[in-house]
Amino acid sequence: MISVTIHNDFDDKLKINKDAICKLSTEVFKREKFNNSQIDIILTDKKFLNSLKKKYFNMDVFTDVMAFNLGDDKNIDGEIYISIDDVLENSKLFSKSFNDEFKRIIIHGILHLCGYDDKTKKEKDNMTLLEEKYLLLSNISLISNT
């Protein structure tokens, strides 16, 4: 079974399509063969992610997504923290819609939970290819800030 819960700790003005987020997340987990997955997606701000980065990695940097897996190799029990501030900034920086950048970040977080890494150029390129592939799974709006 795959379970996805979304927590909006960022702003009540965000319009979130929880069903579409759950559907996309579920499909990525199924295609990665993680059929026992439970995740919480927490939408927050860049200061909170920065505090997590300091606490768990002793790094004072900003990041758009962090993923923690409390499960094992076959079962995912994870949390994905997303900085909406950074998603908004990245959407402008890369000339993408807020919704498309948000989708990419969710997929990126899920791939980390599935065991993918992006520390080397080869790993990063592989994750980018998978992100592009999984972005095609949904043409529905997941989020808007208007």
N, C-alpha and C positions, 0 to 999 in steps of 0.2 A: 504494500500500500504506500502511496505517496501523499504526504500531507504538507500543505503550504499555508502559512499564516503570515499576514502582512500587518505591520505595526507602523502607523504614521506618527512619528515623534517630531516631524519637521514643521508642518503648517497645515491647519485645517482647510486652507484654501486649495490645496492640491486635490485634483480630481483623479481618483485612483480606480481603475477597473480591476478589482480584485479577482474576478473570475478569469479575465484574460491573463493576468499575471500567473495565476495558478495553472491555467491550461498550458501556457508556454513553459513554465518551470517543469511541470509534469512530463511534457513531451521531451524535453532535454534529458531529464533523468532516465526516462524509458529508453531513449536512443543510446544513452551511455551505459545501459544495463544496470541501473541502480533502482530497482523496483521497490525497495524498502528504504524510503527516504522521508525524513521529516525535517522541514526547515522553517525557520522564522526569518522573514525579511524585514529589517528594521530601517525605515527611512528617517534619516537624521541630518545633522549639519556637519560641516567640516571641522568645527572645534571638537565635537564629540569623537569623530574618527581619529583626529590628531591625538586626543587623550588616550584612546585605545592603542594607537601606534607607539606612544611613549611607554605606556604601562606594560604591554606584552612584547614589544620588540626593541625597546630602549632607543627609539628613533623619533626625532622631533621633525616629522615631515607630514605633509598633507597627502591624502590619498582619496580616491573616489569610492573604493569598495574594499571591504575586508571580509574574509570568510573564515569561520571557525567550525571544524568538524569534531564533534564530541563522540561520534560513532566509531565504527571499525571499518575494515577494508570492504566489507560487503553491505553494510548498513550505514546510511548517513543520518546523523542527528546533528544538524548544523544551524548556524546563524550567519546571515549575510547582512552586513551593515553597509548602507549606501548613503554617501554624502550627496544630498540633493544640490547643495551649493556647487559641488564640483561637476555634477552632471549638467547643470545649467551652464557653467563656465566652459566645459568641454564641448557642449553642443554648439556654442558660438565659435570656439576655437577651431573646431573641425568642420564647421558649416553643415551641421546635422540638426535635425529637429530634436527638441527636448525628448520626445517620445522615443525616437530611434536610438539616441544615446542611452536613455534609461534601459531599453531592451538589451543593448549591448552589455551594459554593466551588470544586469541581472544574470545574463548568460555567462559572463566572465566569472562572476561569483560562484555560480553553480559548477562551472568547469573546475575551479579551484577545489570545491568540495569533492569532486569526482577524482581528484588526484593530479590534475594538471598543474604545471608550474610555469612561470614566465620569467625566470631569472636569467636565462641565456637568450640570445637572439633566436636560436633554433626553437626553443620552447615557446617564446613569444610569438613567433611566426606560426607555429602549430596552433596555438590558442586563437590567434586572429583568424586563421582559416576555419576553425570550428565555429567561432562567433559568426562569421559570415554565413556559414551553412545554416546555423540555427536561427539567424535573423529572418531567414526566409519562411520559418514556420508560422509566423504571425504577421498579419497586415492590419491588425486591430489596434486601436489606441489603448495603451496600458496606463498612460498618465498624461495629465496636462496641468499647467500652472496658470491657467486663465480663468 
